[in-house]
Amino acid sequence: LLDKKSIHTVKMQRENFLQQKAQSLTKDMQSYYVFVSSWMTKMESILSKEQRMNKFAEDLSNRCNVFIQGFLYAYSLSTIIKTTMNLYMSMQKPMTKTSVKALCRLVELLKAIEHMFYRRSMVVADSVTHITQHLQYQALHSISVAKKRVISDKKYSEQRLDVLSALVLAENTLNGPSTKQRRLIVSLALSVGTQMKTFKDEELIPLQLVLKKLDLISELTERVRAQCDCCFLYWHRAVFPIYLDDVYENAVDSARLHYMFSALRDCVPAMMHARHLESYEVLLECYDKEIMEVLNEHLLDKLCKEIEKDLRLSVHTHLKLDDRNPFRVGMKDLAHFFFLNPIRFFNRFIDIKAYVTHYLDKTFYNLTTVALHDWATYSEMRNLATQRYGLSMTEAHLPSQTLEQGLDVLEIMRNIHVFVSRYLYNLNNQVNFTYQFLRKKFYIFSQFMYDEHIKSRLIKDIRFFREVKDQNDHKYPFERADKFNRGIRKLGITPDGQSYLDQFRQLISQIGNAMGYVRMIRSGGLHCCSSAIRFVPDLEDIVNFEELVKEEGLSEETQKAARQLDSVLSDLTRNFAEGTEYFKMLVDVFAPEFRSPKNMHLRNFYIIVPPLTLNFVEHSISCKEKLNKKNKSGAAFTDDGFAMGVAYILKLLDQYQEFDSLHWFQSVREKYVKEIRAVAKQQNVQSTNQDEKLLQTMNLTHKRLEVCLQEFELLYFSLSSARIFFRADKTAAEENQEKKEKEESVKASNGDLSNPTPADPVVK
């Protein structure tokens, strides 16, 4: 038994040794990092070369030395790691972070050696066979020389005969496979055979070295596996969180994670022999859960948050939320984690790339559903994640229809980009909203047209045009429309200076904007449908997958999947090929009322279009001029709603022919061209008189006339385009005849002339 002084001395010695070991640990790690890296390079180089037949023995010796060197590195690393960790534990001293990082690096190097042997195991196994034979040959050669020396000595004695017999036994044993028993017999035989100075000193040492090599090479795989076994980490797994923090901070070296998890897997076989629990599976489950929780907390979750933060800051760089200068805040290229192969641990593969991708997909989807107006931001973040980190993100396919409580039209108008990009909305429902809006506006429209002052003036204009059209080449006079536009201001103006015609123009623009809105949403819906159905080869001939699967006698799950596919294809086809023409629907629902005898006052509408266009052109020029002013209130560069509204109302009243008979735009063009030529002629005359002020006035007049003519041309083109939507080429009578012929052809094709065809959809 040791006294207290001796115990204290031993304790102080252990503490001093531990302190020295901690100080030298980082240096040892750096040295072994160089040694092992150099060894792996040399190992790869030697095993990759083809063996030269003329230098076969030399190549075998080189391979043997490299294999043994790898084993010795593994032995040294294992000793350092176990000694240091166990010493810290027995002394109950906390390890510094530097020591933990160094020890974990040594563990990685240890597993790297094992992985190197495993990765080239086929070549190693083949080489070991030849190396073993070569070493046996060298040993036999040395024994043969000694045996000849014993035989040549004529002094026979009983002891010398025993030595000779031992050498013969060693020779016979070496002539065969290098099993453990044979090597033991050789060792015992040589312990006798080396007596009586049978071998010279310069012969005995090489022989002993060859036999040691033979022992090691013969059991190379088992010995490497034993030295690289890291099951002791189970008792030191407290270092794992610190290790993961270090890996996260040094993302460039992230591939070393494979080595550490390989070391952690070494703990499993030992745990399977546990007897203190009812089942060792409980212990394995706890170990698995603990490691995964630490991995999630110290690496995966931190990585997810950092990637999300980086994407957000990159998308919102205009807000300058954070200092992102890499020279001041440093830089971590986290993309290295996404190039890792999945890490095997227990019965799972830890795919870091898939984990982060799933987190981002889930986060972006949930946040988009909460705030739909942010969809563009998250879409940009998805694209950035793909470009910067190579993540294959999933598009967030939001529901294609809202609930039946209704829809805020203004909200959709403000976020039309969300609507068009994200939804396959039920447009029948939206047309109902448009119908309700148009019904209110048309009531105001009818009241205006029924006003006595307006109605009487329009009747006079119609009568006037009929009287003068022959003398005026069937063109409605520009002066008459201009007189109407100016004269209506005598009926009164609003506090903000608008006449009744201004308000009527605004009403028509609002009606046209509603129609444009319907068309815009319809186009968006068709665009979304076409994108979804582009993979269907033939919309006219879609096979029934469920029937085909049943015919082949496939499983119930496959039949269910085929049924789902048929349902999806049916929905897509119906949405894409839906024959409802919403403009036609909105024409059909109002046209009978507009054309009825009780609304005869609406028949005068076509004659008010010329003064309306004059009013619109003045308004449009005024809005465009405000774009160049400091106060841009009311500024605009387009208002095609007016053209759409005029085209729609003319269709409702079936007055395209009446309006065309005015040849209004030809009249306007001729008027402005005539005035422009007259001003140009005066400019030529005044340029010789050199009257600067008068010439400047004429230039301004010339420019104003050109601007007015250009605005009328633009309005003419917009109106012509809008008329195409409402089939302006056909009158109401021609459309009715076409409809009747179509119904008859449908009846004939069905073979049932007695049953009427279903009526067109009616907007409720």
C-alpha positions in Angstrom: 0.0 0.0 0.0 1.2 3.5 -0.9 1.3 6.2 1.8 -0.3 9.6 1.4 2.9 11.2 0.2 3.4 8.7 -2.5 -0.2 9.0 -3.7 0.2 12.8 -3.8 3.4 12.4 -5.8 1.8 10.1 -8.3 -1.1 12.5 -8.6 1.2 15.4 -9.2 3.1 13.5 -11.8 -0.2 12.6 -13.6 -1.3 16.2 -13.5 2.0 17.4 -14.9 1.9 14.8 -17.6 -1.7 15.8 -18.5 -0.7 19.5 -18.6 2.3 18.7 -20.9 0.1 16.4 -23.1 -2.5 19.2 -23.4 0.1 21.7 -24.5 1.6 19.3 -27.1 -1.7 18.0 -28.3 -2.2 20.7 -31.0 1.4 20.2 -32.2 0.9 16.4 -32.3 -2.3 16.9 -34.2 -0.7 19.1 -36.8 2.3 16.7 -37.2 0.1 13.6 -37.6 -2.1 15.5 -40.0 0.9 16.0 -42.2 2.1 12.4 -41.7 -1.2 10.8 -42.4 -1.9 13.0 -45.4 1.5 12.1 -46.8 1.0 8.4 -46.1 -2.5 8.4 -47.8 -1.0 10.1 -50.9 1.8 7.6 -51.0 -0.6 4.7 -50.4 -2.8 5.9 -53.3 0.2 6.4 -55.5 1.7 2.9 -54.9 -1.5 1.0 -55.2 -2.5 2.8 -58.3 0.6 1.7 -60.2 0.9 -1.5 -62.0 3.5 -3.9 -60.5 6.6 -4.2 -62.6 7.6 -7.8 -63.3 11.3 -6.9 -63.4 11.1 -5.2 -60.0 8.4 -7.3 -58.4 10.2 -7.9 -55.1 11.0 -4.2 -54.8 7.4 -3.2 -55.3 6.3 -5.8 -52.7 8.7 -4.4 -50.2 7.4 -0.9 -50.8 3.8 -2.0 -50.4 4.7 -3.9 -47.2 6.4 -0.9 -45.7 3.5 1.4 -46.6 0.9 -1.0 -45.1 3.0 -1.3 -41.9 3.5 2.5 -41.7 -0.3 3.0 -41.9 -0.8 0.5 -39.1 1.8 2.2 -36.9 0.2 5.6 -37.4 -3.1 4.1 -36.4 -1.5 2.5 -33.3 0.1 5.8 -32.3 -3.1 7.8 -32.8 -5.2 5.4 -30.9 -2.8 5.4 -28.0 -2.7 9.2 -27.9 -6.4 9.6 -28.0 -7.3 6.9 -25.5 -4.5 7.9 -23.1 -5.5 11.6 -23.1 -9.2 11.2 -22.9 -9.1 8.6 -20.2 -6.6 10.6 -18.3 -8.9 13.7 -18.3 -11.7 11.5 -17.2 -9.8 9.8 -14.4 -8.5 13.1 -13.2 -11.9 14.7 -13.6 -10.4 17.7 -15.3 -12.4 19.6 -17.9 -11.0 19.7 -21.4 -10.4 23.0 -23.2 -12.0 23.6 -26.5 -8.6 23.5 -28.2 -7.9 20.1 -26.7 -11.3 18.8 -27.8 -10.8 20.0 -31.4 -7.4 18.5 -31.5 -8.5 15.1 -30.2 -11.5 15.1 -32.6 -9.1 15.8 -35.5 -6.9 12.8 -34.3 -10.1 10.6 -34.3 -10.8 11.7 -37.9 -7.2 10.9 -38.9 -7.6 7.5 -37.3 -10.8 6.8 -39.2 -9.2 8.2 -42.4 -6.5 5.5 -42.1 -9.2 2.8 -41.7 -11.2 4.2 -44.6 -8.1 4.2 -46.8 -7.5 0.5 -46.1 -11.2 -0.3 -46.7 -11.4 1.7 -49.9 -8.5 -0.1 -51.4 -9.2 -3.4 -49.7 -9.3 -5.4 -53.0 -5.8 -4.3 -53.9 -4.6 -4.7 -50.3 -5.9 -8.2 -50.1 -4.2 -9.2 -53.3 -0.9 -7.6 -52.2 -1.0 -9.2 -48.8 -0.9 -12.6 -50.3 2.2 -11.9 -52.4 3.9 -10.0 -49.5 3.4 -12.9 -47.2 5.0 -15.3 -49.7 7.9 -12.9 -50.2 8.5 -12.6 -46.4 8.3 -16.4 -46.0 10.9 -16.7 -48.8 13.2 -14.2 -47.0 12.8 -16.1 -43.7 13.5 -19.5 -45.4 16.6 -18.1 -47.0 18.0 -16.9 -43.6 17.1 -20.3 -42.0 18.7 -22.2 -44.9 22.0 -20.4 -44.4 22.0 -21.2 -40.7 21.0 -24.8 -41.3 23.9 -25.2 -43.7 26.3 -23.8 -41.1 25.0 -26.4 -38.5 25.3 -29.3 -41.0 28.8 -28.3 -42.0 30.0 -28.6 -38.3 31.1 -32.3 -37.9 30.8 -32.2 -34.1 27.5 -33.8 -33.6 26.0 -33.6 -30.2 22.6 -34.0 -28.8 22.1 -30.3 -28.4 23.2 -29.5 -31.9 20.9 -32.2 -33.2 18.0 -30.4 -31.4 18.9 -27.1 -33.0 19.0 -28.7 -36.5 15.7 -30.4 -35.9 14.2 -27.0 -34.8 15.5 -25.3 -38.0 14.0 -28.1 -40.1 10.7 -27.7 -38.3 10.7 -24.0 -38.9 11.4 -24.5 -42.6 8.6 -27.1 -43.0 6.2 -24.8 -41.2 7.0 -21.7 -43.3 6.3 -23.8 -46.4 2.6 -23.2 -46.3 -0.1 -20.7 -45.5 0.8 -18.1 -42.9 -1.7 -19.1 -40.2 -1.6 -18.1 -36.6 -0.7 -21.6 -35.5 2.1 -22.0 -38.0 3.6 -18.6 -37.0 3.5 -19.7 -33.4 5.3 -23.0 -34.2 8.0 -21.0 -36.2 8.5 -18.7 -33.2 8.9 -21.7 -30.8 11.2 -23.5 -33.2 13.5 -20.5 -33.7 13.7 -19.9 -30.0 15.5 -23.3 -29.9 17.2 -23.0 -33.3 18.9 -19.7 -32.5 20.9 -21.3 -29.7 24.6 -22.1 -30.0 25.3 -19.1 -32.2 23.6 -20.7 -35.1 22.9 -17.2 -36.6 25.3 -14.3 -36.7 24.1 -11.0 -35.2 23.8 -9.4 -38.6 21.6 -12.3 -39.7 19.4 -12.7 -36.6 18.1 -9.1 -36.5 16.8 -9.1 -40.1 15.2 -12.5 -39.5 13.4 -11.2 -36.4 12.2 -8.1 -38.4 10.9 -10.3 -41.2 9.0 -12.5 -38.8 7.5 -9.4 -37.1 6.4 -8.1 -40.5 5.0 -11.5 -41.3 2.9 -11.5 -38.1 1.6 -8.0 -38.9 0.9 -8.4 -42.6 -0.8 -11.8 -42.0 -3.3 -10.1 -39.7 -3.3 -6.7 -41.3 -7.1 -6.2 -41.7 -7.9 -7.4 -38.2 -5.2 -5.4 -36.5 -6.1 -2.2 -38.4 -9.7 -2.6 -37.5 -8.8 -3.1 -33.8 -6.6 -0.1 -33.7 -9.1 2.1 -35.5 -12.0 1.0 -33.3 -13.4 4.1 -31.6 -16.0 2.5 -29.3 -14.4 4.3 -26.4 -16.1 7.5 -27.7 -19.3 6.4 -26.1 -17.9 7.4 -22.8 -16.6 10.7 -24.2 -19.5 11.8 -26.4 -19.8 15.1 -24.5 -17.2 16.4 -26.9 -19.6 15.9 -29.9 -21.4 19.3 -29.6 -18.1 21.2 -29.5 -16.9 19.2 -32.5 -20.1 20.1 -34.5 -19.7 23.8 -33.7 -16.1 23.6 -35.0 -17.3 21.9 -38.2 -20.0 24.5 -38.7 -17.4 27.3 -38.3 -15.1 25.6 -40.8 -17.5 24.6 -43.5 -14.7 24.1 -46.0 -13.6 21.0 -44.1 -17.2 19.7 -43.8 -16.3 16.3 -45.4 -14.7 15.2 -42.2 -18.2 14.6 -40.8 -18.2 11.2 -42.4 -15.1 10.2 -40.3 -16.7 11.3 -37.0 -19.9 9.5 -37.7 -18.0 6.4 -38.7 -16.3 6.6 -35.2 -19.7 7.0 -33.5 -21.0 3.9 -35.3 -18.2 1.9 -33.7 -20.0 2.3 -30.3 -22.9 0.2 -31.6 -21.4 -3.4 -31.5 -20.3 -2.9 -27.9 -23.7 -1.7 -26.8 -25.3 -4.7 -28.4 -23.7 -6.8 -25.6 -25.3 -4.7 -22.8 -27.0 -6.8 -20.1 -28.1 -4.2 -17.6 -31.3 -3.5 -19.6 -34.1 -5.8 -20.7 -33.1 -5.2 -24.3 -30.0 -3.6 -25.8 -32.3 -1.9 -28.3 -33.4 0.6 -25.6 -29.8 1.6 -25.2 -29.3 1.9 -29.0 -32.5 4.0 -29.3 -31.4 6.4 -26.5 -27.9 6.7 -28.1 -29.4 7.4 -31.6 -31.8 10.0 -30.2 -29.1 11.8 -28.3 -26.7 12.0 -31.2 -29.4 13.2 -33.6 -30.6 15.9 -31.2 -27.1 17.2 -30.8 -26.6 17.1 -34.6 -29.9 19.0 -35.2 -29.1 21.6 -32.5 -25.5 22.3 -33.3 -25.4 21.9 -37.0 -28.5 21.2 -39.1 -30.8 23.8 -37.5 -28.1 26.4 -37.3 -27.4 25.8 -41.0 -31.1 26.1 -41.9 -31.4 29.4 -40.1 -28.2 30.8 -41.6 -29.1 29.8 -45.1 -32.6 31.4 -44.7 -31.1 34.5 -43.2 -28.6 34.8 -46.1 -31.4 34.4 -48.7 -33.5 37.0 -47.0 -30.7 39.5 -46.7 -29.7 38.9 -50.3 -33.3 39.5 -51.6 -33.7 42.6 -49.3 -30.4 44.2 -50.0 -32.2 47.5 -50.8 -33.2 47.7 -47.2 -29.6 47.6 -45.9 -30.6 45.5 -42.9 -27.1 44.2 -41.9 -23.5 44.7 -42.6 -22.6 42.0 -45.2 -19.1 43.2 -46.0 -17.0 39.9 -45.9 -13.8 41.9 -45.0 -15.5 43.1 -41.8 -17.8 40.3 -40.8 -16.0 37.4 -42.3 -17.4 34.8 -44.8 -18.5 31.2 -44.5 -19.2 29.3 -47.7 -22.0 27.0 -46.4 -22.5 25.5 -49.8 -19.8 22.9 -49.0 -22.2 21.1 -46.7 -24.5 20.5 -49.7 -21.8 18.6 -51.7 -21.5 16.0 -49.0 -22.8 12.5 -49.7 -25.5 11.3 -47.3 -24.1 10.2 -43.9 -25.1 6.7 -42.7 -26.0 6.4 -39.1 -28.0 3.5 -37.7 -30.8 2.7 -40.1 -30.9 6.2 -41.7 -29.0 8.4 -44.1 -28.5 12.0 -43.0 -28.8 14.0 -46.1 -27.9 17.6 -45.1 -28.9 19.0 -48.5 -32.3 17.4 -48.4 -32.8 18.5 -44.7 -32.2 22.1 -45.5 -34.2 22.0 -48.7 -37.2 20.5 -46.8 -36.9 23.2 -44.1 -36.8 26.0 -46.7 -39.7 24.5 -48.7 -41.8 24.2 -45.5 -41.0 27.7 -44.3 -41.6 29.5 -47.6 -44.8 27.6 -48.1 -46.2 28.4 -44.7 -45.2 32.0 -44.8 -46.6 32.5 -48.3 -50.0 31.1 -47.2 -50.0 33.6 -44.3 -49.1 36.6 -46.4 -50.0 35.9 -50.1 -48.6 39.3 -51.2 -45.1 38.1 -50.3 -45.2 35.2 -52.8 -42.8 37.0 -55.2 -40.2 37.5 -52.5 -40.2 33.8 -51.6 -40.2 32.8 -55.3 -37.0 35.0 -55.7 -35.5 33.3 -52.6 -36.2 29.9 -54.1 -34.4 30.8 -57.3 -31.5 32.3 -55.3 -31.2 29.1 -53.2 -31.0 27.1 -56.4 -28.3 29.3 -58.0 -26.2 29.9 -54.9 -26.5 26.6 -53.0 -27.7 24.2 -55.7 -30.9 23.3 -53.7 -33.7 21.8 -55.7 -36.6 23.8 -54.3 -40.3 22.8 -54.8 -42.8 25.3 -56.1 -45.5 26.1 -53.5 -48.7 25.1 -55.4 -51.3 26.9 -53.4 -55.0 26.0 -53.6 -56.7 26.8 -56.9 -60.0 28.1 -55.4 -61.1 30.2 -52.4 -64.0 29.5 -50.1 -67.5 30.4 -51.1 -67.8 33.4 -48.7 -66.9 35.6 -51.6 -63.9 37.6 -52.8 -62.6 41.1 -52.3 -62.3 42.4 -55.9 -60.1 45.3 -54.9 -57.8 43.0 -53.0 -57.3 40.9 -56.2 -56.8 44.1 -58.2 -54.0 45.2 -55.9 -52.4 41.8 -56.0 -53.2 40.8 -59.6 -49.7 39.3 -60.0 -50.4 36.9 -57.2 -53.8 35.9 -58.6 -52.4 35.2 -62.1 -49.3 33.3 -60.9 -50.8 31.3 -58.1 -54.4 30.4 -58.7 -56.6 28.5 -61.1 -59.6 30.6 -59.9 -63.2 29.9 -60.8 -63.9 32.7 -63.2 -67.6 32.0 -63.3 -67.7 33.3 -59.7 -65.7 36.4 -60.6 -68.0 37.2 -63.6 -70.9 37.4 -61.1 -69.0 40.2 -59.3 -68.4 42.0 -62.6 -72.1 41.6 -63.5 -73.2 43.2 -60.2 -70.8 46.1 -60.8 -71.9 46.6 -64.4 -75.6 46.6 -63.5 -75.1 49.6 -61.2 -73.0 51.5 -63.8 -75.5 50.8 -66.6 -78.3 52.3 -64.4 -76.3 55.5 -64.2 -75.6 55.3 -67.9 -79.3 55.0 -68.7 -80.2 57.9 -66.5 -77.7 60.1 -68.3 -78.9 59.1 -71.8 -82.6 59.7 -70.6 -81.9 63.3 -69.5 -84.0 65.7 -71.6 -81.1 68.1 -72.4 -78.9 65.2 -73.5 -81.6 63.3 -75.4 -82.9 66.4 -77.3 -79.4 67.4 -78.3 -78.5 63.9 -79.5 -81.8 63.7 -81.6 -80.9 67.1 -83.2 -77.4 65.8 -84.0 -78.8 62.7 -85.6 -81.3 64.7 -87.7 -78.5 67.1 -88.7 -76.2 64.3 -89.8 -78.9 62.7 -92.0 -79.5 66.1 -93.7 -75.8 67.0 -94.4 -74.2 63.6 -94.9 -74.6 63.7 -98.7 -73.0 67.1 -98.9 -70.3 66.2 -96.3 -69.1 62.9 -97.9 -71.0 60.9 -95.2 -68.5 62.2 -92.5 -69.7 63.5 -89.2 -68.4 67.1 -88.9 -65.7 67.7 -86.4 -67.1 71.1 -85.6 -70.5 69.6 -84.5 -68.8 67.2 -82.0 -66.6 70.0 -80.7 -69.6 72.3 -80.3 -71.4 69.5 -78.2 -68.3 69.0 -76.1 -68.0 72.7 -75.2 -71.7 73.4 -75.1 -72.5 70.7 -72.5 -70.5 72.7 -69.9 -73.4 75.2 -69.9 -75.5 72.6 -68.1 -73.3 72.9 -65.1 -69.9 71.7 -63.8 -68.9 69.9 -60.5 -66.8 71.7 -57.9 -63.6 70.1 -59.3 -64.4 71.5 -62.8 -65.9 68.5 -64.5 -68.7 68.6 -67.0 -71.5 66.1 -67.4 -69.7 64.7 -70.4 -66.5 64.3 -68.3 -68.4 62.2 -65.8 -70.1 60.2 -68.6 -66.6 59.5 -70.1 -65.4 58.3 -66.7 -68.4 56.0 -66.4 -67.7 54.4 -69.7 -64.0 54.0 -68.8 -65.0 52.3 -65.6 -67.2 49.9 -67.5 -64.4 49.2 -69.9 -61.9 48.7 -67.1 -64.2 46.0 -65.6 -64.2 44.2 -69.0 -60.5 44.5 -69.2 -60.2 43.0 -65.7 -62.3 40.0 -66.7 -60.1 39.5 -69.8 -56.9 39.8 -67.8 -57.9 37.2 -65.2 -59.2 34.9 -67.9 -55.8 35.1 -69.7 -54.0 34.4 -66.4 -56.2 31.4 -65.8 -55.5 30.0 -69.2 -51.8 30.7 -68.8 -51.7 28.7 -65.6 -53.8 25.9 -67.1 -51.6 25.7 -70.1 -48.5 25.5 -68.0 -50.0 22.7 -65.9 -51.2 20.7 -68.9 -48.2 21.1 -71.2 -47.1 17.5 -70.4 -50.3 16.0 -71.7 -49.5 15.0 -75.3 -53.0 15.0 -76.8 -56.0 16.7 -75.2 -58.4 15.2 -77.7 -57.4 11.6 -76.9 -56.6 11.0 -73.2 -56.6 7.3 -72.2 -58.2 6.0 -69.1 -55.4 4.9 -66.9 -57.6 3.2 -64.3 -59.1 0.8 -67.0 -55.6 0.0 -68.3 -54.3 -0.8 -64.9 -57.3 -3.0 -64.1 -56.8 -4.9 -67.4 -53.2 -5.6 -66.4 -54.4 -6.9 -63.0 -52.1 -4.6 -61.0 -52.4 -3.9 -57.2 -55.2 -1.9 -55.5 -52.7 0.9 -54.7 -51.7 1.2 -58.4 -55.4 1.3 -59.3 -56.0 4.1 -56.8 -53.0 6.0 -58.1 -54.3 5.6 -61.7 -57.8 6.8 -60.5 -56.2 9.9 -59.0 -54.3 10.6 -62.2 -57.4 10.3 -64.3 -59.1 12.8 -62.0 -56.3 15.3 -62.2 -56.1 15.0 -66.0 -59.9 15.5 -66.2 -59.8 18.6 -64.1 -56.9 20.1 -66.1 -58.5 19.3 -69.4 -61.9 20.8 -68.4 -60.3 24.0 -67.1 -58.1 24.4 -70.2 -60.8 23.5 -72.8 -63.6 25.4 -71.0 -65.6 26.9 -73.8 -67.2 29.7 -71.9 -66.6 33.0 -73.5 -67.0 35.5 -70.7 -67.3 38.6 -73.0 -70.0 36.9 -74.9 -71.7 36.0 -71.6 -71.6 39.6 -70.4 -73.0 40.8 -73.8 -75.8 38.2 -73.9 -77.0 39.1 -70.3 -77.4 42.8 -71.0 -78.0 43.0 -74.7 -81.8 42.1 -74.6 -82.5 44.8 -72.1 -80.4 47.4 -74.0 -82.1 46.6 -77.3 -85.7 46.4 -75.9 -88.3 49.1 -77.0 -88.6 50.6 -73.5 -84.9 51.7 -73.7 -85.2 53.5 -77.1 -83.4 56.5 -75.6 -80.2 54.3 -75.6 -80.3 54.1 -79.4 -78.9 57.6 -79.5 -75.6 56.5 -78.0 -73.6 56.2 -81.2 -74.0 59.9 -82.0 -72.5 60.9 -78.6 -69.3 58.9 -79.3 -67.7 61.7 -81.4 -67.9 64.4 -78.6 -66.9 61.7 -76.1 -63.7 60.9 -78.0 -62.9 64.6 -78.2 -63.4 64.8 -74.4 -61.3 61.7 -73.9 -58.4 63.1 -76.1 -58.3 66.3 -74.1 -58.3 64.3 -70.9 -55.5 62.0 -72.1 -53.3 64.9 -73.3 -53.8 66.6 -69.9 -52.8 63.4 -68.0 -49.7 62.9 -70.1 -48.6 66.5 -69.6 -48.8 66.0 -65.8 -46.1 63.3 -66.0 -43.5 66.0 -66.6 -44.7 68.2 -63.7 -43.6 68.1 -60.1 -47.1 67.4 -58.8 -48.0 64.2 -60.6 -51.6 63.9 -59.2 -53.8 62.6 -61.9 -50.9 61.8 -64.3 -51.3 58.7 -66.5 -49.9 57.5 -69.9 -52.8 55.2 -70.8 -56.5 54.6 -70.3 -57.7 51.9 -72.7 -60.7 51.3 -70.5 -62.5 54.0 -72.4 -62.0 52.3 -75.8 -63.1 48.9 -74.2 -66.2 50.5 -72.7 -67.2 52.2 -76.0 -66.7 48.9 -77.9 -68.7 47.0 -75.3 -71.7 49.4 -75.2 -71.8 49.6 -79.0 -72.0 45.8 -79.1 -74.8 45.8 -76.5 -76.8 48.3 -78.7 -75.8 46.6 -81.9 -74.7 50.0 -83.2 -71.3 49.2 -84.8 -72.8 49.9 -88.3 -74.4 53.1 -87.2 -71.2 54.3 -85.6 -69.1 53.3 -88.7 -71.5 55.2 -90.9 -70.3 58.4 -89.2 -66.8 57.9 -90.6 -65.8 59.9 -87.5 -62.1 59.1 -87.4 -61.7 59.9 -91.1 -63.3 63.2 -90.4 -60.9 63.9 -87.5 -57.9 62.9 -89.5 -58.8 65.1 -92.5 -59.5 68.0 -90.2 -56.1 67.8 -88.4 -54.1 67.1 -91.5 -55.7 70.1 -93.2 -54.9 72.4 -90.2 -51.3 71.0 -89.9 -50.7 71.8 -93.6 -52.1 75.3 -93.2 -49.9 76.0 -90.2 -46.9 74.6 -92.1 -47.6 76.8 -95.0 -47.8 79.9 -92.7 -44.6 78.8 -91.1 -42.8 78.9 -94.4 -44.2 82.4 -95.1 -43.3 83.7 -91.6 -39.8 82.2 -91.7 -38.9 84.8 -94.4 -40.4 87.7 -92.4 -38.2 86.7 -89.4 -41.0 87.4 -86.8 -39.6 85.2 -83.9 -42.6 85.4 -81.6 -45.2 84.6 -84.3 -43.0 81.8 -85.6 -42.7 80.4 -82.1 -46.5 80.5 -81.6 -47.0 78.7 -84.9 -44.5 76.0 -83.9 -46.4 75.4 -80.7 -49.7 75.3 -82.7 -48.2 72.8 -85.1 -46.9 70.6 -82.2 -50.3 70.7 -80.5 -52.1 69.7 -83.6 -49.7 66.7 -84.1 -50.2 65.6 -80.5 -54.0 65.7 -80.9 -53.8 63.8 -84.2 -51.6 61.2 -82.6 -54.0 60.8 -79.6 -56.9 60.2 -82.0 -54.9 57.7 -83.9 -54.0 55.8 -80.7 -57.7 55.9 -79.7 -58.7 54.5 -83.1 -56.3 51.6 -82.8 -57.4 50.8 -79.2 -61.0 50.9 -80.3 -60.4 48.7 -83.3 -58.6 46.2 -81.1 -61.3 46.2 -78.4 -64.0 45.6 -81.1 -62.3 42.3 -81.9 -63.2 40.9 -78.4 -66.9 41.5 -79.1 -67.0 40.2 -82.7 -67.7 43.5 -84.3 -67.7 41.9 -87.7 -71.2 40.5 -87.0 -74.5 42.2 -86.3 -77.0 40.8 -83.8 -79.1 39.3 -86.7 -76.1 37.5 -88.1 -75.1 36.1 -84.7 -78.6 34.9 -84.1 -78.6 33.1 -87.5 -75.2 31.6 -86.7 -76.5 30.4 -83.3 -79.6 28.8 -84.8 -77.5 26.9 -87.4 -75.2 25.7 -84.7 -78.1 24.4 -82.6 -79.6 22.6 -85.6 -76.2 20.9 -86.4 -75.9 19.7 -82.7 -79.4 18.3 -82.9 -78.7 16.5 -86.1 -75.5 15.0 -84.8 -77.3 13.7 -81.7 -80.0 12.2 -83.8 -82.7 13.8 -81.6 -84.4 16.8 -83.2 -87.1 17.0 -80.6 -85.0 17.8 -77.6 -83.8 21.4 -77.3 -80.1 22.0 -76.7 -79.2 23.5 -73.3 -79.2 27.2 -73.1 -76.0 29.2 -72.7 -74.9 29.7 -69.1 -76.8 32.5 -67.4 -75.1 34.8 -65.0 -77.1 35.0 -61.7 
